[in-house]
């Protein structure tokens, strides 16, 4: 039996690759986003997003968040807020650079 049964049931295979997570509260649902340690050449996703509707029982989300907190407490470097912010900025920069390159390429096609 898994030490983190809720995370395993959600399809997270290797819980020790989890780096951090965020929870957002939307009007119709709560969103749990789990971020993984990710190599640039890896084909594994950098994150997974889970939505929990408000009208359903929120127990599953609370169990998942509890397991994530327990897991990350075992790995203090994963919970370092400064490191998380730096990684967020790096990821944002990669996404923005890729999007800007795509827009420039589309602009060149239109101008040609």
Secondary structure, 3 states (H helix, E strand, C coil): CCCCHHHHHCCCCCHHHEEEEEEEECCCEEEEEEEECCCCCCCCCCEEEEEEECCCCCHHHHHHHHHHHHHHHHCHHHHCHHHHHHHHHHHHHHHHHHHHHHHHHHHHHHHC
